Amino acid sequence: MANDIPDIVIGRLPIYLRALVYMDEEGDKVTTSSQELGSRLGISSAQIRKDLSHFGEFGKQGTGYHIKYLIEQLRQILHLEHDWPVVLVGAGYLGHALAHYQGFKHRGFHINWIFDNNPDKIGIQMNNMEVRDIRELDDLVRREEVQMAIIAVPASAAQNIADMLVEAGIKSILSYAPINLKAPAGVQVRYSDPVILLQRMTYYLEP
Amino acid sequence: MANDIPDIVIGRLPIYLRALVYMDEEGDKVTTSSQELGSRLGISSAQIRKDLSHFGEFGKQGTGYHIKYLIEQLRQILHLEHDWPVVLVGAGYLGHALAHYQGFKHRGFHINWIFDNNPDKIGIQMNNMEVRDIRELDDLVRREEVQMAIIAVPASAAQNIADMLVEAGIKSILSYAPINLKAPAGVQVRYSDPVILLQRMTYYLEP
């Protein structure tokens, strides 16, 4: 695995993939160019060509990128050829929204299990899954060899949950809690943080 | 306003700001360096220095950046010296989670109004706000001169809501719906998409 590629480059590949899938769904063209992709995304065409060149030769001078082919290649690079099972912790409002989120479909992920520690929530159904007791998490993650988890619990509980997930063998955590989590080397943590997206926009507004 | 600065640079400033605020809260140091900031974020120190140099001279050779000063400067650059009022559309599970989200506090945003079109939701209280009828949105946005909105409705309704928001004068939209929205030039749209964050992590996992 080419781990010398900067993570910031890896971070742009899913953005390219999403834009290409939208183009493919629009259905009015078979090929695209780094210029077209760049103008949709607000990223320079040179950056896109440079990013993709880390992984091989995907386009041809003059004809550009074949959309479906580049989608397949990006899915392969990002290990999305098969669905990844995901554990969701937190069956509150946010957990409920995530359990029903339509955006996971066909994009590589499937929430297979939901956990909570609240006796009022354990046992209820969410999108055809039963909410499980958090005390069963360790066993299940080990048995099913789950590598990915989403944390949707309050900030005050998030570090505890992260520690439990790491202990059970989880390697990648997406957290919605607005705190900075500590995790050992070898465990990736990413944050869904609406403020980061809002602050990027206020730069362009007049207060 | 220096609008010739690449948007991708603007997009990193909130990430620097968040890391600096965490450092400041940890309270064990007064200054930091581009190396230290970079190693926390997985971004090269050269990139950080280059990004910041677009806006002036914030650090000194040898002593680095004064954390509180750089926080203030970034807040000023991003127009975060005063809170931005935000309209939230959608009072379902996700809307409820956003209305109660603790991560907005002291970071420049305040959800002041929530709208929905469901008669069962209009009138209920969410975090001390009454859910309003979507038919009142246009008047309110114009009267209060609101510039920012968050869309938390199902994908099937999101484009309609975006059109209404744009018509009323909204300039920046953060959407949680898993579809690509069309908006006129001059209106910014950003997407909260958990899949983008998950796909960035699967690159490093063995399937």
Interface residues (C-beta under 8 A of the other chain):
Chain A: M1 N3 P6 D7 I8 I10 G11 L13 P14 I15 L17 R18 Y22 G42 I43 S44 Q47 I77 L78 H79 L80 E81 H82 W84 V86 G92 Y93 L94 H96 A97 L98 H100 Y101 Q102 G103 F104 R107 G108 F109 Q147 M148 I150 P154 A155 K171 S172 L174 P178 N180 Q188 R190 Y191 S192 D193 P194 V195 I196 L197 L198 Q199 R200 M201 T202 Y203 Y204 L205 E206 P207
Chain B: M1 N3 P6 D7 I8 I10 G11 L13 P14 I15 L17 R18 Y22 G42 I43 S44 Q47 I77 L78 H79 L80 E81 H82 W84 V86 G92 Y93 L94 H96 A97 L98 H100 Y101 Q102 G103 F104 R107 G108 F109 Q147 M148 I150 P154 A155 K171 S172 L174 P178 N180 Q188 R190 Y191 S192 D193 P194 V195 I196 L197 L198 Q199 R200 M201 T202 Y203 Y204 L205 P207
